[in-house]
Amino acid sequence: MQNRLTEEAFKQTISSPEKVTEGEPVIDFWEYVELIPEEDYQGHDCSEGIVENVYRMTGNHYEHVLINSNTEKVAMAIVIDLEATKVAGHFLLDLR
């Protein structure tokens, strides 16, 4: 089941982010991404599947994988729970 996070819930997963520059994904999250409802993208297109930014939260057990959209500074954030080794949810991150 896909879990669209509220802004508050998303912010609770952020703690001292450090950019991950090497390595393989902790889990295969693409099956989850394929099932995100189109309305959760709010008109932004992330279908190219380009990931340029991954952040590991050093203060908790989450990792954020940002899938670029066709809109600058907008990405679909996939939140991975590193302890449970599963996707915790997703959030459309708009930094404009």
N, C-alpha and C positions, 0 to 999 in steps of 0.2 A: 504494500500500500504506500502511495506517495504522500508525504507529509509536508505540506507547505507551511513553513514557519512564519510566525508573526514577526514583526520587526523586533519586538521585545525578546521573544524566544531566540531569535538569531543573535542579538546582542549579548545574550547570556552565554553564548558559545565562544565569545571573543575574549581572549586573555593573553596578553603579551605575544602577538603574532610574530613568527619568524618565517621568512620566505624559504620555501623548499626549492633548491636549485638542481638537485640530482635525485635519481632513484626512480623506482617503479611505484605506481599507485599501491596503496595499502590493500585496497580491494578493487574489484571490477565494478565500478558504479554506473557503467553505461546502460545496463539493462534498466536500472532505476530511472535514468535520464530519459530513456525512450518512452517511459510511461507517465512522465510529467504532463498534466493536462495543458493544452495549448493556451488556455486563458491565463495560466500562471506566468506565461511569458509576457503578458500585457502588450502584445504587438511587436515585441522585439524578437529577432531571429537569431537563434543560437545553433542552428542546424549544421553549421560547418564543423562543430565539435572541436574548436580550437581552444586549448588550455595553455595559457602562458603564465598563469599565476596560481601557486598553491601555497597556502600558509598553514603552518603547524602552530597551534596555540600552546605555548610553553607553560602556561598557568593552569591548564586543564587538559582534557583528553580528546580534543577535537582537531580536525583538519578541515580547512576550507579549500575546495577545488573550484576555481572560477572559470566558467565556460564563457568565452567571449560572445558578445552579440554583434549584430550589424550596427549598433548604436554605440558610439564612443562613450566609455566610462559606465556602461551597463553590462552586467554579466549575471548569469545564473550561478549562484553559489550552491554547491553541493556540500553539505555538512556531514562529515564522516566521524562517527564515534569510534575512536581508536581502541577503546577498551572492549567494546562489544563487537568490533570489526564489522560494522554495518553502517549504512547510510541513516543518519538521524533525521534528515529532512533537506529541504531546499528553500532558497529565498532569492528573489530577484533583487540584486544589489544595484542600486542606481546612485552613482557618485557624481552626477552632474550638478 
